[in-house]
Amino acid sequence: MWNRDQAPKAEPMRQQPTYSAPSNQSASFPAEERRVVAWVGKSVVFRGDLISSEDMTIDGRVEGSIEVRNHHLTIGPNASIEADVAARLVTVFGKVSGSLTAEERVEIRHGATVEADITCQTLAIQEGAYFCGKVSMSGRQSKTDTDAQEAAATPTARQ
């Protein structure tokens, strides 16, 4: 007679994570090959214009320009970048020379080396990181700047 308590217990099934493919990506790729983040490995050397429409991690060498507009670019600890970089967010763990332009934020992490001119709204540099270059903070105004602009634009009444 079969007894449920004595039956061998099956391992719970592991579900593979599923990712929705971007609308421009072919549905013929298996789920394992679809990536959430584009990735350039540490053995890759890329020369030219690198443009991505998704978040990207670079751990190799890039010479030229990198454009990851409206997305997050992570420059890994093995990366060596000699390029003009443009992204929404940039996080640097490796080496960058050229220029970094971020719509929002640039983070330079411990162990990173950045010799670049940076344009961003917010800049964070961790202790132990090396930075040499110019910083241009854009898109932010302090309350006193806004008040001064409003006062200058408002005509004064003569009495």
C-alpha positions, 0 to 999 in steps of 0.5 A, spaced: 500 500 500 502 506 498 503 511 503 504 519 502 509 519 508 513 514 505 514 516 498 520 519 496 521 526 496 522 530 490 527 536 490 523 542 489 524 544 481 528 550 480 525 555 476 530 559 471 529 566 471 526 569 465 527 575 462 523 579 457 527 580 450 527 587 448 522 588 442 527 589 437 531 582 439 529 576 436 525 571 440 529 565 437 534 566 442 534 561 448 532 564 455 539 563 457 542 567 451 538 573 453 542 578 457 539 583 462 546 587 461 550 587 455 557 585 457 564 586 454 569 581 457 576 582 460 579 579 454 576 583 449 579 589 445 574 594 442 576 600 437 571 604 435 564 607 437 561 602 442 553 604 442 548 600 447 541 601 448 541 597 454 545 597 461 552 595 459 558 592 463 565 593 460 571 589 463 575 589 457 579 594 453 575 600 449 579 605 445 574 610 441 567 612 444 562 609 448 555 611 448 550 608 453 544 614 453 539 613 458 542 607 461 547 605 466 555 603 464 559 600 469 566 600 468 569 593 471 576 593 475 579 589 469 577 595 464 582 600 461 578 605 457 581 610 452 574 613 450 569 619 450 564 616 455 556 618 455 551 615 459 545 616 464 549 613 470 557 611 470 560 607 475 568 606 475 572 600 478 577 600 473 581 605 469 578 611 464 582 616 460 578 621 456 571 624 458 566 622 462 559 625 461 553 622 465 546 625 465 545 624 472 551 621 476 558 618 476 561 614 481 569 613 482 570 607 486 575 604 491 581 602 486 579 606 480 583 611 476 580 616 472 584 621 468 578 625 465 574 631 464 567 629 468 560 632 466 555 630 471 549 632 476 552 628 482 559 626 483 561 621 488 569 619 489 570 613 494 577 614 498 582 610 495 580 612 488 584 616 484 582 622 480 585 627 475 581 632 471 576 637 471 569 637 473 563 640 471 556 640 475 550 641 470 543 641 471 543 643 479 541 650 481 542 652 489 536 655 492 539 662 492 541 662 485 534 660 483 531 666 488 537 671 485 534 669 478 527 670 480 529 677 483 532 679 477 527 677 472 521 681 476 521 688 475 521 693 481 515 698 482 517 705 482 514 709 487 
